Amino acid sequence: APLARKIFLRFLEASVRKNPMLRAARAGGPFFRKGVSMPSSSIEALGRLISRQVAGHPDRARALLRTAYTLVGVQMKYFPPKNVLPARCAMQGDTARSMAAALGRPGRAACVNIFLPCEVLHALNIPPVLPEGLSCYLVSTAAERVFVEAAEERGVPESYCSYHKILLGLAETGVMARPRFILNTSLACDANQLTFRRLAEFWDVPRFTVDVPYAPSEESVAQVAEQLRAMAAFVQAHGGRPLEEDALRAAVARSRATVEGYHRYLSLRAERSLSDEMTSEMLSVFATHSMLGSPEALRYTEQLCAQVAALPEGRRGKRILWLHTLPHWQDSLRALLNFRPDVEIVGCDMALDADVLPEPERPYESMARRLVCSSFNGGAERRAERAAELARLLRADGAVYFCHWGCKQTSGAAQLVKRRLEAAGFPTLVLDGDSCDSGNVNDGQMVTRLQAFLELLEGCR
């Protein structure tokens, strides 16, 4: 094994010397557009190369994307950037490998939405693929526009959520491999029902939907638990092998340890400053949702706690709580927020939307409770109250409420959440933008408003 590793590392070194993308990655920054060292011209060239293959050679486009994401996993393991916590680098590599798996052979992955409890899938080693993840990676490789346009050409409205447009474009151009089946919840996005129904018909694959009652109650938890049992039976029927109860309990036990670890991280983060990037919060969202129950998510929170605990206590700069998705690829916002000593994003409300500890002995009930008690379920008042709780917990100075393009629920709740946070003493900026479509942003207005907000926070401090 040591000899094989040595040979592999020498081969990798030779590949790096020949490949300008890997040379840039080794210089200290992530491979994607969100990185700090990869020239944007090279990323744009890669995006154009992928885009040109989509219409006539979707298999080539898929192979290019898989190679790019595989290389990211290699980079994060062997040449991680020096200005990012090792825990973040490891999770970045894990998510990159999961995206590569999603673009692998047909019939391997399960297509899911971000709020679906995935412990059943992890217990059976079925990789989940979600639109939020793929869309984030596609915009980071400057290749998302061709899929947005493909979806719109096929009748998807321009006002539709960009995450879902990219997923539909990926599928209907033939670039995304046909999944084994589709699983989704009714939480918390209207597009879930429309997108996944259309994809099930297009791919001709079975689909299962978990309908989450609007009002949180014990009756709602019992109802959703029965649906999750039916979903487990569905997965076994279409997955080709039985679900071992011990394996499911082990996955839920990892979920519990992951959630407990993330709570510890939030407590540590409340008393420490960390020069970080917007991408980090998206990694936490994946760890506490689609990857929850996996060994990778548990390792992430364990490492994160240890590494943040080693930081000196003391808070500096302006501390921002981010609400909803993050435009991690947008250079103008990254320049204001990434790796800055005077401003930092301390958390995101999507990363821990429910204060529910999973119970390994009651796996279906605990997964159901997580759905029912999510702050994204029910009235907007619940989300507003949860945002205020997180702002207090993380000792934030203010909040940015990001209205992602096409997300009607978030946009509709904006003023209510803003009033609730400001009544609790947290100045709030409502910012309109697009988290994953580079052709649908107004850099100038966004930067001006965010700069003015940061100046306001400085005055408040």
C-alpha positions in Angstrom: 0.0 0.0 0.0 2.7 2.6 0.8 4.5 1.8 -2.5 1.2 2.1 -4.5 0.5 5.4 -2.8 4.0 6.6 -3.7 3.6 5.6 -7.3 0.1 7.3 -7.4 1.5 10.5 -5.9 4.3 10.6 -8.5 1.8 10.1 -11.3 -0.3 12.9 -9.8 2.7 15.2 -9.6 3.3 14.6 -13.3 -0.3 15.3 -14.1 -0.2 18.6 -12.2 2.9 19.7 -14.1 1.1 19.1 -17.5 -2.3 20.5 -16.5 -2.7 24.2 -16.0 -6.0 23.8 -14.1 -4.3 21.5 -11.6 -1.3 23.8 -11.4 -3.6 26.6 -10.5 -5.4 24.4 -7.9 -2.1 23.4 -6.3 -1.2 27.1 -6.0 -3.6 27.3 -3.1 -7.1 27.9 -4.2 -10.1 25.7 -5.1 -10.4 24.6 -8.7 -13.8 26.3 -9.3 -14.8 29.9 -10.0 -15.3 30.3 -6.3 -11.6 29.7 -5.7 -8.9 32.3 -5.2 -6.2 31.2 -7.6 -7.8 29.7 -10.7 -7.9 32.4 -13.4 -11.4 33.3 -14.4 -10.5 33.1 -18.1 -9.6 29.4 -17.6 -12.9 28.7 -15.9 -14.8 30.5 -18.6 -12.9 28.5 -21.2 -13.8 25.3 -19.4 -17.5 26.4 -19.3 -17.5 27.1 -23.0 -15.9 23.8 -23.8 -18.6 21.9 -21.8 -21.4 24.1 -23.2 -20.3 23.4 -26.8 -20.7 19.6 -26.3 -24.2 19.7 -24.8 -26.3 19.8 -27.9 -24.5 17.3 -30.1 -22.5 15.2 -27.6 -24.1 15.2 -24.2 -22.1 12.2 -23.2 -18.9 14.2 -23.7 -20.3 17.1 -21.6 -21.1 14.6 -18.9 -17.6 13.1 -19.0 -16.0 16.6 -18.8 -18.1 17.5 -15.8 -17.3 14.2 -14.1 -13.6 14.7 -14.7 -13.7 18.3 -13.4 -15.5 17.2 -10.2 -13.2 14.2 -9.7 -10.2 16.5 -10.0 -11.7 18.8 -7.3 -11.9 15.8 -5.0 -8.2 15.0 -5.8 -7.2 18.6 -5.2 -9.0 18.8 -1.9 -7.3 15.6 -0.7 -3.8 16.2 -1.8 -3.4 19.9 -2.5 -6.0 21.7 -0.2 -6.0 25.5 -0.2 -4.0 26.9 2.7 -6.6 29.6 3.7 -9.6 27.2 4.3 -10.1 24.9 7.3 -9.1 21.3 6.6 -12.7 20.2 7.6 -14.1 22.4 4.8 -11.6 21.0 2.3 -12.5 17.4 3.2 -16.2 18.2 2.8 -15.6 20.0 -0.4 -13.9 16.8 -1.7 -16.7 14.6 -0.5 -19.4 16.7 -2.2 -17.4 16.9 -5.4 -17.1 13.1 -5.5 -20.9 12.8 -4.9 -21.5 15.2 -7.8 -19.2 13.1 -10.0 -21.2 10.0 -8.9 -24.4 11.7 -9.8 -23.1 12.1 -13.4 -22.0 8.5 -13.5 -23.6 5.4 -14.9 -27.4 5.4 -15.3 -29.5 3.9 -12.6 -27.0 4.4 -9.7 -28.2 7.5 -7.9 -31.5 8.7 -6.4 -32.7 12.2 -7.4 -33.9 14.0 -4.3 -34.8 17.4 -3.0 -32.7 19.0 -0.3 -35.1 18.5 2.6 -35.6 14.8 2.0 -34.3 12.6 4.9 -31.6 10.5 3.2 -30.7 8.1 6.0 -32.5 5.3 4.2 -30.3 5.9 1.1 -27.1 6.1 3.1 -28.0 2.8 4.8 -28.2 1.2 1.4 -25.2 3.1 -0.1 -27.3 4.8 -2.8 -25.9 8.2 -3.5 -28.4 11.1 -3.4 -28.2 13.8 -6.0 -30.1 17.1 -5.5 -30.6 20.2 -7.7 -29.1 22.6 -5.2 -25.9 20.7 -5.2 -25.5 20.2 -9.0 -26.5 23.8 -9.7 -23.9 25.1 -7.3 -21.2 23.1 -9.0 -22.3 23.9 -12.5 -22.3 27.7 -11.9 -18.8 27.3 -10.3 -17.6 25.7 -13.6 -19.2 28.5 -15.7 -21.4 25.9 -17.4 -24.9 26.7 -16.1 -26.2 29.0 -18.7 -26.6 26.4 -21.4 -28.8 24.3 -19.1 -30.9 27.3 -18.1 -31.5 28.2 -21.7 -32.3 24.5 -22.6 -35.0 24.4 -19.9 -36.5 27.7 -21.1 -36.5 26.6 -24.7 -38.5 23.5 -23.6 -41.2 25.7 -22.0 -40.0 26.2 -18.4 -40.9 29.8 -17.4 -38.1 32.4 -17.1 -39.4 33.2 -13.6 -38.9 29.6 -12.4 -36.3 28.8 -9.7 -32.9 28.7 -11.3 -31.8 25.6 -9.3 -34.7 23.6 -10.8 -34.2 25.1 -14.3 -30.6 23.9 -14.3 -31.7 20.4 -13.2 -34.4 20.2 -15.9 -31.9 21.4 -18.5 -29.3 18.8 -17.4 -31.9 16.0 -17.6 -33.6 17.0 -20.9 -30.4 17.6 -22.8 -29.2 14.1 -21.8 -26.2 15.3 -19.8 -27.4 14.0 -16.4 -27.6 10.2 -16.3 -31.0 8.7 -15.6 -31.4 8.0 -11.9 -32.7 4.8 -10.2 -35.7 6.7 -8.9 -36.9 10.0 -7.6 -37.7 10.9 -4.0 -39.0 14.3 -2.9 -41.0 16.1 -0.2 -43.6 18.9 -0.4 -41.3 21.0 1.8 -40.5 23.8 1.3 -40.7 24.8 -2.4 -43.6 24.7 -4.8 -41.2 23.8 -7.6 -40.5 20.4 -6.0 -43.8 18.9 -7.1 -43.6 20.4 -10.6 -39.9 19.6 -11.3 -39.8 16.1 -9.9 -43.1 15.1 -11.6 -41.8 16.3 -14.9 -38.5 14.5 -14.5 -40.2 11.2 -13.5 -42.2 11.4 -16.7 -39.2 12.4 -18.8 -36.9 9.7 -17.4 -39.7 7.1 -17.0 -38.6 6.3 -13.5 -40.6 5.6 -10.4 -41.2 8.5 -7.9 -42.2 8.8 -4.3 -43.4 12.0 -2.6 -43.5 12.7 1.1 -46.4 15.1 1.8 -45.5 17.2 4.9 -48.5 18.6 6.8 -48.5 22.4 7.2 -49.1 22.5 11.0 -46.6 20.9 13.4 -48.2 18.4 15.7 -47.7 14.8 17.0 -50.4 13.7 14.6 -48.4 15.2 11.7 -45.3 13.4 12.9 -47.1 10.1 13.0 -48.5 10.7 9.5 -45.1 11.6 8.0 -43.5 8.6 9.8 -45.9 6.2 8.1 -45.0 7.8 4.7 -41.3 7.4 5.4 -41.9 3.7 6.2 -43.7 3.5 2.8 -40.8 5.3 1.2 -38.3 2.8 2.7 -40.4 -0.1 1.2 -40.4 1.8 -2.1 -36.6 2.2 -2.0 -36.1 -1.5 -1.3 -38.5 -2.5 -4.1 -36.7 -0.4 -6.7 -33.2 -0.6 -5.1 -32.8 -4.3 -5.5 -31.9 -5.2 -2.0 -33.4 -5.2 1.5 -32.9 -2.5 4.1 -31.3 -3.8 7.2 -32.8 -2.2 10.3 -29.4 -2.2 12.0 -28.0 -0.2 9.1 -30.8 2.3 9.2 -30.3 2.8 13.0 -26.6 3.2 12.5 -27.3 5.9 9.8 -29.6 7.7 12.2 -27.1 7.4 15.0 -24.6 9.2 12.7 -27.2 11.8 12.1 -27.6 12.4 15.8 -23.9 12.7 16.4 -23.6 15.0 13.3 -26.4 17.3 14.6 -24.9 17.3 18.1 -21.5 18.2 16.6 -23.0 21.0 14.6 -24.6 22.4 17.7 -21.2 22.4 19.4 -19.7 24.1 16.4 -22.3 26.9 16.6 -21.6 27.4 20.3 -17.9 27.7 19.5 -18.5 29.9 16.5 -20.4 32.3 18.7 -17.2 33.2 20.6 -14.7 33.0 17.8 -13.9 34.8 14.5 -13.1 32.8 11.4 -11.9 34.2 8.1 -13.9 32.1 5.8 -15.8 32.0 2.4 -19.4 31.9 1.4 -19.0 28.3 0.0 -18.4 27.0 3.6 -22.0 27.6 4.6 -23.3 25.7 1.6 -21.1 22.8 2.6 -22.7 22.9 6.0 -26.1 22.9 4.4 -25.2 19.7 2.5 -23.8 18.1 5.6 -27.0 18.6 7.6 -29.4 17.6 4.8 -28.6 15.3 1.9 -25.4 13.9 3.5 -26.9 13.7 7.0 -26.5 10.1 8.1 -23.3 9.5 6.1 -19.8 8.9 7.6 -18.6 12.0 5.7 -21.0 14.4 7.3 -20.1 13.1 10.8 -16.4 13.4 10.1 -17.0 17.0 8.9 -18.7 18.2 12.1 -16.1 16.4 14.3 -13.2 18.0 12.5 -15.0 21.3 12.3 -15.5 21.4 16.1 -11.9 20.5 16.8 -10.5 23.0 14.4 -12.7 25.9 15.5 -12.1 25.1 19.1 -8.4 25.6 18.4 -9.0 29.2 17.3 -8.4 32.0 19.8 -11.5 33.3 21.6 -12.7 36.8 20.8 -14.9 38.3 18.1 -13.8 40.9 15.6 -15.4 42.6 12.6 -19.0 42.6 11.5 -20.8 39.2 12.0 -23.6 38.4 9.5 -26.2 35.7 9.7 -27.2 34.7 6.1 -30.7 33.6 5.4 -31.5 31.3 2.5 -29.1 30.3 -0.4 -25.7 31.9 -1.0 -24.4 33.2 -4.4 -21.0 31.7 -3.6 -19.7 32.1 -7.1 -20.4 35.9 -7.5 -17.1 37.7 -7.6 -18.5 41.1 -6.6 -20.0 39.7 -3.4 -17.0 37.4 -2.7 -14.7 40.4 -2.7 -16.8 41.9 0.1 -17.3 38.8 2.2 -14.7 36.1 1.6 -11.6 35.9 3.8 -12.1 39.4 5.2 -10.8 40.4 8.7 -13.5 43.0 9.1 -16.6 41.0 8.1 -17.7 37.3 8.3 -20.7 35.2 7.7 -21.3 33.3 11.0 -24.1 31.0 9.9 -26.9 30.2 7.5 -30.5 29.4 8.5 -30.7 26.5 6.0 -27.9 24.6 7.7 -29.9 23.9 10.9 -33.6 24.5 10.2 -34.9 22.2 12.9 -33.8 21.7 16.6 -34.5 18.0 16.5 -32.1 15.3 17.7 -32.5 12.1 15.7 -33.4 9.0 17.7 -31.7 5.8 16.4 -34.3 3.6 18.1 -37.2 5.4 16.4 -35.7 6.3 13.0 -38.9 7.0 11.1 -40.4 9.2 13.8 -37.3 11.2 14.3 -36.9 11.8 10.5 -40.6 12.8 10.4 -40.2 15.2 13.3 -37.3 16.9 11.5 -39.5 17.5 8.5 -42.5 18.6 10.4 -40.6 20.9 12.8 -38.5 22.5 10.1 -38.6 26.3 10.2 -39.2 26.1 6.4 -42.5 24.3 7.1 -45.7 26.2 8.1 -46.1 29.9 8.4 -43.3 32.4 7.8 -43.5 33.5 11.4 -41.7 30.2 12.3 -38.9 31.0 10.0 -38.6 34.5 11.3 -38.5 33.3 14.9 -35.8 30.7 14.1 -33.7 33.4 12.4 -33.9 35.5 15.5 -32.8 32.5 17.6 -29.8 31.8 15.4 -28.8 35.5 15.4 -28.8 35.5 19.2 -27.0 32.2 19.4 -24.2 33.2 17.0 -24.0 36.8 18.4 -24.6 38.3 15.0 -24.5 42.0 14.3 -27.0 41.8 11.5 -28.6 39.6 8.9 -28.8 39.4 5.1 -32.0 37.9 3.8 -31.3 36.7 0.3 -34.3 36.5 -2.1 -33.2 33.9 -4.6 -34.7 34.2 -8.1 -37.9 32.2 -8.5 -38.3 31.4 -4.7 -41.7 32.9 -4.1 -41.9 31.6 -0.5 -38.7 33.4 0.5 -39.6 36.6 -1.3 -43.1 36.7 0.2 -41.8 36.3 3.7 -39.0 38.9 3.4 -40.6 41.9 5.1 -42.1 39.8 7.9 -38.6 38.3 8.7 -37.0 41.7 8.4 -39.4 43.2 10.9 -39.0 40.3 13.4 -35.1 40.5 13.2 -35.0 44.2 13.6 -37.4 44.1 16.5 -34.9 41.7 18.1 -32.1 44.2 17.5 -30.6 42.8 14.4 -30.4 45.2 11.3 -31.5 43.3 8.2 -30.8 43.7 4.5 -33.2 42.2 2.0 -31.1 41.4 -1.0 -32.5 40.2 -4.4 -30.3 38.0 -6.6 -29.7 34.6 -8.2 -27.7 32.0 -6.4 -26.9 29.9 -9.5 -27.4 31.8 -12.7 -24.6 34.1 -13.7 -26.7 35.6 -16.5 -29.3 37.0 -14.0 -27.5 39.3 -11.6 -27.1 43.0 -11.1 -23.7 43.4 -9.6 -23.7 47.1 -9.3 -26.9 47.4 -7.3 -26.1 44.4 -5.1 -22.6 45.7 -4.2 -23.9 49.2 -3.5 -26.6 48.0 -1.2 -24.3 45.5 0.6 -21.6 48.1 1.1 -24.1 50.5 2.6 -25.4 47.8 4.9 -21.9 46.9 6.1 -21.3 50.6 6.9 -24.5 50.7 8.8 -23.4 47.7 10.9 -20.1 49.4 11.6 -22.0 52.4 13.0 -24.2 50.1 15.1 -21.2 48.4 16.6 
